[in-house]
């Protein structure tokens, strides 16, 4: 009876602890609503098809686009870094999961000792062998959800790293395609500059002959020579810009330069790759499910919220169960055994506000991450709106730029005829040629910018990545790492 009365306080304490365990220190996490408009304000592209954006790179009329994207995904160190971060987050989650289970430590030792004892004139030597084996066990009971909050934080961070990997893939594919489009347009611009320089050189030769025959003033010869040199310098600078874009593609794809040049300079390639048009039917709120960077930001917010719960739990008592068992023997004597088991209650009494400050710090981190998430949503909406405006503007400029180039071509041709007949000055011809060159460059740049706007819109809409409705963002923390995302992307699956 006395023994039962001795155990009763411990039973009461443990029962009280279990009752406290049922009380949550903070409500379950809920993702914040996206405060965005109900529709797009920019003009939406028309004439496209309603289709999934998965595999959009393969629907360019230039197969080099999809080939370069595949090469980049294989050799890009950026993706390798993202995979390494996923592996690190998985290891952290495994460590957090392990904290919820008891820990067991085994030990064993064998000691050989020699001792000498003087007995009169004799010395007695004795040898002893001591063997021992033991086990220590401990288990911290998660009274106030500290371990649970740590697991939720680690799970959310793993989800965020996976989303980061998908965002890296979307960004990398868009950057590769954009750089290749710039390269193809750059080569077209280089040809335009070279043709212009060749035309200037022909004019210089004709002007030099006229000056030598006394039919033109010497100033015309100086003007013609200067114009030729300026045109050649512009053509050289344009070729330099093209070579720099090749170096950028080498760095993005990780391919060797000869192999890359065989791809980007293959015969029969279009001047500027033409993408397949697609229709935008989503609304701004859909970006939260369509863009991996927003999903990553929301998962980081969930991790920060779980950190608040962990900091709050640290302010309350912690209860752990510990036990040990040992068996030891010396020489051939019978082994001695012993064991111990009991709870250990740790109650924070005074820490000068350190734990409270940790809660405030975690709350501040959550507020900062919430602001970052809302800012990311607004930025995503802006990127889509800007891409839509640029795409619509490029489409509206198309007819005018082509018509301007055509009319300047006729004007330059007519002015050249008049100049040869002596009815127009060389200065007039030079002005006509500059106008034609500018119009041709504007046409090429308009074609390039239109394709780049499609790529920017594709990226701004999430690049074909999506979380299916069966796995909403709010359920990430409750799912296992392998099933946390039902991810779909144009090239491959989750690492």
Secondary structure, DSSP 8 states (H G I E B T S, - for coil): -HHHHHHHHHHHHHHHHHHHHTS-SS-----------SS--S----S-B----TTGGGGSS-THHHHHHHHHHHH-HHHHHHHHHHHHHHHHHHHHHHTTS-EEEEEEEEEEEEEEEEETTEEEEEEEEEEEEEEEEEEEE-SSSHHHHHHHHHHHHHHHHHHHHHHHHHHHHHHHHHHHHHHHHHHHHHHHHHHHHHHHHHHHHHHHHHHHTTSS-HHHHHHHHHHHHHHHHHHHHHHHHHHHHHHHHHHHH---HHHHHHHHT-TT--SS-----B-----GGGHHHH-HHHHHHHHHHHHHHHHHHHHHHTTS-EEEEEEEEEEEEETTS--EEEEEEEEEEE-----TTHHHHHHHHHHHHHHHHHHHHHHHHHHHHHHHHHHHHHHHHHHHHHHHHHHHHHHHHHHHHHHHHHHHHTSS-HHHHHHHHHHHHHHHHHHHHHHHHHHHHHHHHHHHTTTT-EE-TTS-GGGGGGS-GGGS--EE-SS----
